[in-house]
Amino acid sequence: MSPASFSTNRQGGRARRSIMLADAVLRINASLALSHSSTSALGRVIDIAREFMGAHEAFVRVSTGDDWLRAVSSSEEPAESCEYLEAAYADIHALVCRTANPVRLSESDLARFPAFQGAAARARGRRFPPRALLAVPLTAGDESNLGLMQFVNKSAREFTLYDEAVALRLGDAVASAMQNHRLYAELQESVRCKDRFLVTLGHELRNPLAIISTATELLRRLGPPDARVNELRDMISGQVRQMNRLIEDLLDVTRIGQGKIALRKEQCDLVSLVCRTVDDNRPLLAESGLELRMDVPDQPLWVSVDHARIAQVVGNLLCNAIKFTEKGGTVTVRLRKASAAETCELMIVDTGIGMDSKTLANIFEPFHQAQRSSQRSRGGLGLGLALVKGLVELHGGEVRAFSEGPGCGSEVRITLPLEKRSVNSLPDLHAHNKLLIQNNRSYRILIIEDNQLAAACIQMCLRESGHVVEVTHTGSAGIELARRFHPEVVLCDIGLPDLDGYAVARVLRREEALARPRLIAISGYGQEEDRRQAGESGFDVHLTKPFDMEDLQRILSNLAVP
């Protein structure tokens, strides 16, 4: 063979090896990228690396500090063949992880380690006694050690310097993917911690709000007919409603992110639904000095939606328009069938401060807020439009925002799919707000609530309404008092210091002597899962704090209590 041919063949061999190495790296990255479980993914990765290196045995050790938590092995030998090598490998592993340098040992090098001499003696008669070893560190981008990757034996040959370079390249790919896995796991845990914090925060905020709300109702009933007192009471009630709305928005955004919002879809006329929601917000528009314009069709537009959630969407958009529109401005609500007959469009247009391109690009992101004029700062968490987007998309719709720029007003446009068939009647969406107390019967009511101030406020309100009310503050005491008091209705908090409310409900449902009282859960947790669990435990009704005492009176008036 001529020198030129030899050189060409050698270059061709290097090119092929480079291509094969690149392919192995790609396969390693793909294996790790397709799995969120690093342990299962490493099993596939080490198979790829062992095959490429031509080694008889390979494994990855994952470390935390100086401790190796697990070994993911790929070996042609029986699994027990690795067990007696643990002591022999320990010093080498510590050296690799501590120094972040590779270790490449020949058979003669291994012979100088007493532990390997014993291992070799135990390996006599086996197919592959240890003759050569190559271990490379797995190093994160911040130079911290993630572990090591080790290869043992290579077809009766020693590992070469080239093998070491290839192993280091493979190790870099593995380390990078492992680091991504760790970062992903940390991010997921951070999100879970954030969600748990928000749910707990909502619960803790609702408890004092419930007391304020109930105390305000007591002021209405007991206070003198003084216009100033009434004005202050109404201000407090309005702020309680606003704080409760902020809490609900915060928790709803979290629920959407977790996929925990379940829609209760029914057919309805969107025109009627929008008009009723706008009517609910007319006082706020008038108070803000804004003109309202309505442009809706005379004919119904039938959609299949969760009534409460779409009303929430329209309410949030109206509040957002009011917040960013100066006194004397205009808010227009426009509803129409889109050019595509299968959809309809709802537009909320204001003459407010408008948005620049940067704000438009991020307006539906949680916690993003547009700049407000110093005269018009009304607070908020920057969650309203993020919640709108999430709820609309859950309905199979789309939401977009438009603005010609600062000072030019804004438009938010929602597109929803239309129903192909219509219905004859629309349920009364506000029926629960129109119920009158027709049953003035006095009930025997037991309150089980560990917050003594909250319990006292509820007790005072119910006694003012003519009910006979007893109070206790723990689950076990509540059960004992129920056996003596024989209540017709039990208001039970869920978060009690001994037995929780679910356990109390289950016990009371088993008590035949209690004539099955009506059980009402009161809790600062109001997610679908909380309501479901309350129902499964035996509660008839679930009330989320802070609840309106008038709502409780309506519930009492409609309970089928013997």
C-alpha positions as CSV (number, residue, x, y, z in Angstrom):
1,M,0.0,0.0,0.0
2,S,1.4,3.4,-1.0
3,P,1.9,6.0,1.7
4,A,-0.8,8.1,0.0
5,S,-3.3,5.3,0.2
6,F,-2.4,4.6,3.8
7,S,-2.9,8.3,4.7
8,T,-6.2,8.3,2.8
9,N,-7.4,5.2,4.6
10,R,-6.3,6.5,7.9
11,Q,-8.2,9.8,7.3
12,G,-11.2,7.9,6.2
13,G,-11.1,5.8,9.4
14,R,-10.9,8.9,11.5
15,A,-13.8,10.4,9.7
16,R,-15.9,7.3,10.2
17,R,-15.0,7.2,13.9
18,S,-16.0,10.8,14.2
19,I,-19.3,10.2,12.6
20,M,-19.9,7.2,14.7
21,L,-19.0,9.2,17.9
22,A,-21.4,12.0,16.8
23,D,-24.1,9.4,16.3
24,A,-23.5,7.9,19.7
25,V,-23.7,11.4,21.4
26,L,-26.9,12.1,19.6
27,R,-28.4,8.8,20.7
28,I,-27.3,9.5,24.3
29,N,-28.9,13.0,24.2
30,A,-32.1,11.6,22.7
31,S,-32.4,8.9,25.3
32,L,-32.0,11.3,28.2
33,A,-34.2,14.0,26.6
34,L,-37.1,11.6,26.1
35,S,-37.3,10.5,29.7
36,H,-37.9,12.5,32.9
37,S,-36.6,9.6,34.9
38,S,-32.8,9.8,34.9
39,T,-32.4,6.3,36.3
40,S,-34.3,4.6,33.5
41,A,-32.7,6.8,30.9
42,L,-29.1,6.1,32.2
43,G,-29.7,2.4,31.6
44,R,-30.2,3.1,27.9
45,V,-27.4,5.5,27.8
46,I,-24.8,3.2,29.3
47,D,-25.8,0.5,26.8
48,I,-25.0,3.0,23.9
49,A,-21.7,4.0,25.5
50,R,-20.6,0.4,26.2
51,E,-21.4,-0.7,22.7
52,F,-19.5,2.2,21.1
53,M,-16.5,1.6,23.4
54,G,-16.5,-2.1,22.7
55,A,-16.3,-2.7,26.5
56,H,-17.5,-5.9,28.2
57,E,-18.8,-4.0,31.2
58,A,-19.9,-0.4,31.8
59,F,-21.8,1.5,34.4
60,V,-22.6,5.0,35.6
61,R,-22.3,6.0,39.2
62,V,-24.4,9.1,40.3
63,S,-23.0,11.0,43.2
64,T,-24.2,13.5,45.7
65,G,-21.1,15.1,47.3
66,D,-18.8,12.2,48.1
67,D,-21.6,9.6,48.2
68,W,-22.6,7.4,45.3
69,L,-26.3,6.8,45.4
70,R,-26.7,4.2,42.7
71,A,-25.0,2.3,39.8
72,V,-26.7,1.8,36.5
73,S,-24.9,-1.2,35.0
74,S,-24.7,-2.8,31.6
75,S,-22.7,-6.0,31.7
76,E,-22.3,-9.2,29.9
77,E,-21.4,-10.9,33.2
78,P,-23.8,-12.1,35.9
79,A,-24.9,-9.3,38.1
80,E,-23.2,-10.7,41.2
81,S,-19.9,-10.4,39.5
82,C,-19.9,-6.7,40.3
83,E,-20.5,-7.2,44.0
84,Y,-17.0,-8.4,45.0
85,L,-15.5,-5.5,43.0
86,E,-17.1,-2.8,45.1
87,A,-14.1,-2.5,47.5
88,A,-11.7,-2.6,44.5
89,Y,-13.5,0.2,42.7
90,A,-14.1,2.4,45.8
91,D,-10.6,4.1,45.9
92,I,-10.6,4.7,42.1
93,H,-14.1,6.2,42.2
94,A,-13.1,8.5,45.0
95,L,-10.1,9.6,43.0
96,V,-12.0,10.3,39.8
97,C,-14.8,12.2,41.5
98,R,-12.5,14.2,43.8
99,T,-10.0,15.3,41.2
100,A,-12.4,15.4,38.2
101,N,-9.7,13.6,36.2
102,P,-10.0,10.4,34.2
103,V,-8.3,7.2,35.4
104,R,-7.0,4.6,32.8
105,L,-5.5,1.4,34.2
106,S,-3.9,-1.6,32.4
107,E,-3.8,-5.1,33.7
108,S,-0.4,-4.5,35.3
109,D,-1.7,-1.2,36.9
110,L,-4.6,-3.1,38.4
111,A,-2.3,-5.7,39.8
112,R,-0.7,-3.1,42.1
113,F,-4.1,-2.7,43.8
114,P,-4.5,-5.3,46.6
115,A,-8.2,-5.2,46.3
116,F,-8.1,-6.0,42.6
117,Q,-5.8,-8.9,43.2
118,G,-8.4,-10.4,45.5
119,A,-11.1,-9.6,42.9
120,A,-9.1,-11.3,40.2
121,A,-8.7,-14.4,42.3
122,R,-12.4,-14.5,42.9
123,A,-13.0,-14.0,39.2
124,R,-11.0,-17.1,38.1
125,G,-13.1,-19.2,35.8
126,R,-15.3,-16.3,34.9
127,R,-15.4,-15.1,31.3
128,F,-14.1,-11.6,31.9
129,P,-11.8,-11.1,34.9
130,P,-10.8,-7.4,35.2
131,R,-7.9,-6.7,33.0
132,A,-8.3,-3.0,32.0
133,L,-10.3,-0.1,33.4
134,L,-11.3,3.3,32.2
135,A,-13.2,5.8,34.4
136,V,-14.1,9.3,33.4
137,P,-15.8,12.0,35.6
138,L,-19.2,13.4,34.9
139,T,-18.8,17.2,35.5
140,A,-21.6,19.7,35.6
141,G,-21.3,23.2,34.0
142,D,-20.4,24.7,37.3
143,E,-17.5,22.1,37.7
144,S,-19.4,20.2,40.4
145,N,-19.2,16.4,40.2
146,L,-22.2,14.4,39.2
147,G,-20.6,11.0,39.3
148,L,-18.5,8.9,36.9
149,M,-18.8,6.6,33.9
150,Q,-16.7,3.4,34.0
151,F,-15.7,0.8,31.4
152,V,-14.0,-2.5,32.2
153,N,-12.1,-4.7,29.7
154,K,-12.0,-4.3,26.0
155,S,-11.5,-7.5,24.0
156,A,-8.3,-8.4,25.7
157,R,-6.8,-5.0,24.9
158,E,-6.0,-2.1,27.0
159,F,-7.9,1.2,26.8
160,T,-6.0,3.7,24.7
161,L,-5.6,7.5,25.0
162,Y,-8.1,7.7,22.1
163,D,-10.5,5.6,24.1
164,E,-10.1,8.0,27.0
165,A,-10.8,11.1,24.8
166,V,-13.9,9.3,23.4
167,A,-15.1,8.4,26.9
168,L,-14.6,12.0,28.0
169,R,-16.7,13.2,25.1
170,L,-19.5,10.7,25.9
171,G,-19.2,11.7,29.6
172,D,-19.7,15.3,28.7
173,A,-22.9,14.4,26.9
174,V,-24.1,12.3,29.8
175,A,-23.2,15.0,32.4
176,S,-25.0,17.7,30.4
177,A,-28.2,15.7,30.1
178,M,-28.0,14.7,33.8
179,Q,-27.6,18.3,34.8
180,N,-30.7,19.2,32.7
181,H,-32.6,16.4,34.5
182,R,-31.6,17.8,37.9
183,L,-32.5,21.3,36.9
184,Y,-35.9,20.1,35.6
185,A,-36.5,18.2,38.8
186,E,-35.6,21.3,40.9
187,L,-37.9,23.4,38.8
188,Q,-40.8,21.0,39.2
189,E,-40.3,20.9,42.9
190,S,-40.1,24.7,43.0
191,V,-43.4,24.9,41.1
192,R,-45.0,22.4,43.5
193,C,-43.7,24.4,46.5
194,K,-45.1,27.6,45.0
195,D,-48.5,26.0,44.3
196,R,-48.7,24.6,47.9
197,F,-47.7,28.1,49.2
198,L,-50.4,29.8,47.2
199,V,-53.1,27.4,48.3
200,T,-52.1,27.8,52.0
201,L,-51.9,31.5,51.6
202,G,-55.4,31.6,50.2
203,H,-56.6,29.5,53.1
204,E,-54.9,31.7,55.7
205,L,-56.2,34.9,54.1
206,R,-59.8,33.6,54.0
207,N,-60.0,33.0,57.7
208,P,-59.6,36.7,58.8
209,L,-61.8,37.7,55.8
210,A,-64.5,35.4,57.0
211,I,-64.5,37.1,60.4
212,I,-64.6,40.6,58.9
213,S,-67.4,39.6,56.6
214,T,-69.5,38.1,59.4
215,A,-68.8,41.0,61.7
216,T,-69.9,43.4,59.0
217,E,-73.2,41.5,58.7
218,L,-73.6,41.8,62.4
219,L,-73.1,45.6,62.2
220,R,-75.8,45.8,59.6
221,R,-78.2,43.9,61.9
222,L,-77.3,45.4,65.3
223,G,-76.0,48.8,64.4
224,P,-78.1,52.0,64.6
225,P,-79.5,53.4,61.4
226,D,-76.7,55.9,60.9
227,A,-75.9,56.9,57.3
228,R,-72.2,57.2,58.1
229,V,-72.0,53.8,59.8
230,N,-73.8,52.3,56.8
231,E,-71.4,53.9,54.4
232,L,-68.4,52.6,56.3
233,R,-69.9,49.1,56.6
234,D,-70.5,49.1,52.8
235,M,-66.9,50.1,52.2
236,I,-65.7,47.3,54.4
237,S,-68.0,44.8,52.6
238,G,-66.7,46.0,49.2
239,Q,-63.1,45.6,50.2
240,V,-63.8,42.1,51.5
241,R,-65.3,41.2,48.1
242,Q,-62.3,42.7,46.3
243,M,-59.8,40.8,48.5
244,N,-61.8,37.5,48.0
245,R,-61.7,38.1,44.2
246,L,-58.0,38.6,44.3
247,I,-57.5,35.3,46.2
248,E,-59.8,33.5,43.8
249,D,-57.9,34.8,40.8
250,L,-54.6,33.8,42.3
251,L,-55.7,30.3,43.0
252,D,-57.5,29.9,39.7
253,V,-54.3,30.7,37.8
254,T,-52.6,28.0,39.8
255,R,-55.4,25.5,39.2
256,I,-55.3,26.1,35.5
257,G,-51.5,25.5,35.5
258,Q,-52.1,22.2,37.3
259,G,-55.0,21.2,35.1
260,K,-57.3,21.1,38.1
261,I,-60.2,23.2,36.8
262,A,-63.1,21.1,35.6
263,L,-65.6,22.9,33.4
264,R,-69.4,22.3,33.9
265,K,-70.6,23.0,30.4
266,E,-74.2,23.7,29.5
267,Q,-75.8,25.2,26.5
268,C,-76.7,28.8,26.9
269,D,-77.3,32.0,25.0
270,L,-74.1,34.0,25.1
271,V,-75.9,37.2,24.5
272,S,-78.0,36.8,27.6
273,L,-75.0,35.7,29.6
274,V,-72.9,38.7,28.6
275,C,-75.8,41.2,29.2
276,R,-76.4,39.8,32.7
277,T,-72.7,40.0,33.6
278,V,-72.5,43.6,32.3
279,D,-75.5,44.5,34.4
280,D,-73.7,43.2,37.4
281,N,-70.8,45.6,36.7
282,R,-72.9,48.7,35.8
283,P,-72.5,50.2,39.4
284,L,-68.7,50.0,39.1
285,L,-68.8,51.6,35.7
286,A,-71.0,54.4,36.9
287,E,-68.8,54.9,40.0
288,S,-65.8,55.2,37.8
289,G,-67.4,57.9,35.6
290,L,-67.3,55.8,32.5
291,E,-69.9,55.5,29.7
292,L,-71.0,52.0,28.7
293,R,-72.0,51.1,25.2
294,M,-73.5,47.8,24.2
295,D,-73.5,46.4,20.7
296,V,-75.0,42.9,20.8
297,P,-77.2,41.0,18.4
298,D,-81.0,40.7,18.8
299,Q,-80.8,36.9,18.1
300,P,-79.3,34.4,20.6
301,L,-75.8,33.0,20.1
302,W,-75.8,29.4,21.4
303,V,-72.6,28.2,23.0
304,S,-71.7,25.3,25.3
305,V,-69.8,26.8,28.2
306,D,-69.4,26.8,32.0
307,H,-71.7,29.7,32.8
308,A,-69.8,30.8,35.9
309,R,-66.4,30.7,34.2
310,I,-67.5,32.7,31.2
311,A,-69.2,35.2,33.5
312,Q,-65.9,35.4,35.3
313,V,-64.0,36.1,32.0
314,V,-66.4,38.9,31.0
315,G,-66.2,40.4,34.6
316,N,-62.4,40.3,34.6
317,L,-62.3,42.0,31.2
318,L,-64.7,44.7,32.3
319,C,-62.8,45.3,35.5
320,N,-59.5,45.5,33.5
321,A,-61.0,48.1,31.1
322,I,-62.4,50.1,34.0
323,K,-59.0,50.1,35.8
324,F,-57.1,51.5,32.8
325,T,-59.7,54.0,31.5
326,E,-59.8,57.5,32.8
327,K,-63.0,59.2,34.1
328,G,-65.1,60.3,31.2
329,G,-63.9,57.5,28.9
330,T,-66.0,54.8,27.2
331,V,-66.1,51.0,27.5
332,T,-67.8,49.2,24.6
333,V,-69.0,45.6,24.8
334,R,-69.5,44.2,21.3
335,L,-70.7,40.7,20.5
336,R,-71.2,39.2,17.0
337,K,-71.1,36.1,15.0
338,A,-67.7,35.8,13.3
339,S,-67.2,35.6,9.6
340,A,-66.6,31.9,10.1
341,A,-70.2,30.8,11.0
342,E,-68.9,28.2,13.6
343,T,-67.6,30.9,16.0
344,C,-68.6,34.1,17.7
345,E,-66.5,37.1,18.9
346,L,-66.8,39.0,22.1
347,M,-64.9,42.4,22.2
348,I,-64.3,44.6,25.2
349,V,-63.0,48.0,23.8
350,D,-62.0,50.9,26.0
351,T,-60.6,54.4,25.4
352,G,-58.0,54.0,28.1
353,I,-54.3,54.3,28.4
354,G,-53.5,51.8,25.6
355,M,-50.5,49.5,25.3
356,D,-47.2,49.5,23.6
357,S,-45.9,46.5,21.6
358,K,-43.8,45.2,24.6
359,T,-46.9,45.2,26.8
360,L,-49.0,43.5,24.1
361,A,-46.5,40.7,23.8
362,N,-46.7,39.8,27.5
363,I,-50.2,41.0,28.5
364,F,-51.5,37.4,29.1
365,E,-48.6,36.3,31.2
366,P,-49.2,35.8,34.9
367,F,-48.1,38.7,37.1
368,H,-47.5,40.9,34.1
369,Q,-48.9,44.4,34.6
370,A,-49.1,47.3,32.2
371,Q,-47.9,50.7,33.3
372,R,-50.6,52.8,34.9
373,S,-51.0,56.5,35.2
374,S,-50.1,57.8,38.6
375,Q,-53.7,59.2,39.0
376,R,-55.3,55.8,38.2
377,S,-53.5,53.2,40.3
378,R,-56.0,50.7,41.5
379,G,-53.9,47.7,42.5
380,G,-54.2,44.1,41.3
381,L,-51.9,41.2,40.9
382,G,-51.5,41.1,37.1
383,L,-53.6,37.9,37.0
384,G,-56.8,38.9,35.4
385,L,-55.9,38.5,31.7
386,A,-53.8,35.4,32.4
387,L,-56.9,33.9,34.0
388,V,-59.0,35.0,31.0
389,K,-56.6,33.3,28.6
390,G,-56.6,30.1,30.5
391,L,-60.4,29.8,30.9
392,V,-61.1,30.7,27.3
393,E,-58.6,28.1,26.0
394,L,-60.2,25.5,28.3
395,H,-63.4,26.2,26.3
396,G,-61.6,25.7,23.0
397,G,-61.5,29.4,22.3
398,E,-58.9,32.1,21.6
399,V,-58.1,35.5,23.1
400,R,-56.2,38.3,21.6
401,A,-55.3,41.9,22.6
402,F,-55.0,45.0,20.3
403,S,-53.9,48.5,20.8
404,E,-52.7,51.3,18.5
405,G,-50.2,52.4,21.3
406,P,-50.1,54.4,24.5
407,G,-53.1,56.7,24.9
408,C,-55.0,55.0,22.1
409,G,-57.2,52.6,24.1
410,S,-57.2,48.8,24.0
411,E,-59.3,45.9,22.7
412,V,-59.5,42.3,24.0
413,R,-61.2,40.0,21.6
414,I,-62.4,36.5,22.5
415,T,-63.4,33.9,20.0
416,L,-65.6,31.0,21.1
417,P,-67.1,28.0,19.2
418,L,-70.8,28.2,18.5
419,E,-73.2,25.3,19.1
420,K,-74.7,23.8,16.0
421,R,-78.1,23.3,17.6
422,S,-80.0,25.7,19.9
423,V,-82.1,25.2,23.0
424,N,-85.4,26.6,23.9
425,S,-84.7,28.1,27.2
426,L,-81.8,29.5,29.2
427,P,-81.3,28.6,32.9
428,D,-81.5,31.4,35.3
429,L,-77.9,32.0,36.0
430,H,-78.6,34.2,39.0
431,A,-81.3,32.1,40.5
432,H,-79.1,31.6,43.6
433,N,-79.0,35.3,44.1
434,K,-82.8,35.7,43.8
435,L,-83.8,33.1,46.3
436,L,-85.9,34.5,49.1
437,I,-86.0,33.1,52.6
438,Q,-89.4,31.5,52.7
439,N,-88.8,29.1,55.5
440,N,-88.4,31.0,58.8
441,R,-88.1,27.9,60.9
442,S,-85.7,28.0,63.8
443,Y,-83.0,25.2,63.6
444,R,-80.8,23.6,66.2
445,I,-77.4,24.4,64.8
446,L,-74.0,23.1,66.0
447,I,-70.9,25.1,65.0
448,I,-67.5,23.2,65.1
449,E,-64.8,25.8,64.4
450,D,-61.4,26.1,66.0
451,N,-61.2,29.8,65.3
452,Q,-63.0,31.1,68.3
453,L,-63.6,34.6,67.0
454,A,-65.0,33.3,63.7
455,A,-67.3,30.8,65.6
456,A,-68.5,33.6,67.9
457,C,-69.4,35.8,65.0
458,I,-71.3,33.1,63.1
459,Q,-73.1,32.1,66.4
460,M,-74.2,35.7,67.0
461,C,-75.5,36.1,63.4
462,L,-77.5,32.8,63.5
463,R,-78.9,33.6,67.0
464,E,-80.1,37.0,65.6
465,S,-82.0,35.0,63.0
466,G,-83.7,33.0,65.7
467,H,-81.8,29.8,65.6
468,V,-80.6,27.8,68.6
469,V,-76.9,27.6,68.3
470,E,-74.1,25.7,70.2
471,V,-70.4,26.1,69.6
472,T,-67.3,23.9,70.1
473,H,-63.8,24.1,68.8
474,T,-62.5,20.6,68.2
475,G,-63.7,17.6,66.2
476,S,-63.9,15.2,69.1
477,A,-65.7,17.7,71.3
478,G,-68.1,18.4,68.4
479,I,-69.0,14.7,68.1
480,E,-69.7,14.5,71.9
481,L,-71.8,17.7,71.9
482,A,-73.7,16.5,68.9
483,R,-74.7,13.3,70.8
484,R,-76.2,15.5,73.6
485,F,-77.5,18.4,71.6
486,H,-79.0,16.5,68.6
487,P,-78.5,19.3,66.1
488,E,-80.5,19.5,62.9
489,V,-77.7,21.3,61.1
490,V,-73.9,21.1,61.7
491,L,-71.5,23.8,60.4
492,C,-68.1,22.1,60.6
493,D,-64.7,23.6,59.7
494,I,-62.4,21.2,57.8
495,G,-59.1,22.1,59.4
496,L,-59.7,21.2,63.1
497,P,-56.9,20.5,65.6
498,D,-57.7,16.9,66.3
499,L,-60.1,15.1,64.0
500,D,-60.5,17.0,60.8
501,G,-63.9,17.9,59.4
502,Y,-64.0,14.9,57.0
503,A,-63.5,12.5,59.9
504,V,-66.2,14.3,62.0
505,A,-68.7,14.0,59.1
506,R,-68.0,10.3,58.7
507,V,-68.6,9.7,62.4
508,L,-71.8,11.8,62.5
509,R,-73.1,9.9,59.4
510,R,-72.7,6.6,61.3
511,E,-74.6,7.9,64.4
512,E,-78.1,6.5,64.0
513,A,-79.4,8.3,67.0
514,L,-78.6,11.7,65.4
515,A,-81.4,11.5,62.9
516,R,-79.0,12.4,60.1
517,P,-78.4,16.2,60.5
518,R,-77.6,18.3,57.5
519,L,-73.8,18.8,57.3
520,I,-72.3,22.0,55.9
521,A,-68.5,22.2,55.4
522,I,-66.9,25.6,56.0
523,S,-63.3,25.9,54.8
524,G,-60.7,28.2,53.4
525,Y,-59.9,25.6,50.7
526,G,-62.4,25.8,47.8
527,Q,-61.0,23.7,45.0
528,E,-62.9,21.1,43.1
529,E,-60.9,18.4,45.0
530,D,-61.9,19.9,48.3
531,R,-65.6,19.9,47.3
532,R,-65.4,16.4,46.1
533,Q,-63.8,15.1,49.2
534,A,-66.4,16.9,51.4
535,G,-69.2,15.3,49.5
536,E,-67.6,11.8,49.7
537,S,-67.2,12.3,53.5
538,G,-70.9,13.0,54.0
539,F,-71.3,16.8,53.8
540,D,-74.4,18.1,52.0
541,V,-73.0,21.6,51.2
542,H,-69.5,23.1,51.0
543,L,-69.0,26.8,51.8
544,T,-65.7,28.5,51.0
545,K,-64.6,31.2,53.4
546,P,-65.4,34.1,53.5
547,F,-69.1,33.2,52.8
548,D,-71.9,35.7,52.9
549,M,-74.3,35.1,55.9
550,E,-77.2,35.7,53.5
551,D,-76.0,32.8,51.4
552,L,-75.9,30.7,54.5
553,Q,-79.5,31.8,55.4
554,R,-80.6,30.9,51.9
555,I,-79.0,27.4,52.2
556,L,-80.7,26.9,55.6
557,S,-84.1,27.9,54.1
558,N,-83.7,25.4,51.4
559,L,-82.3,22.4,53.3
560,A,-84.8,19.6,53.6
561,V,-84.5,19.2,57.3
562,P,-87.2,17.0,58.9
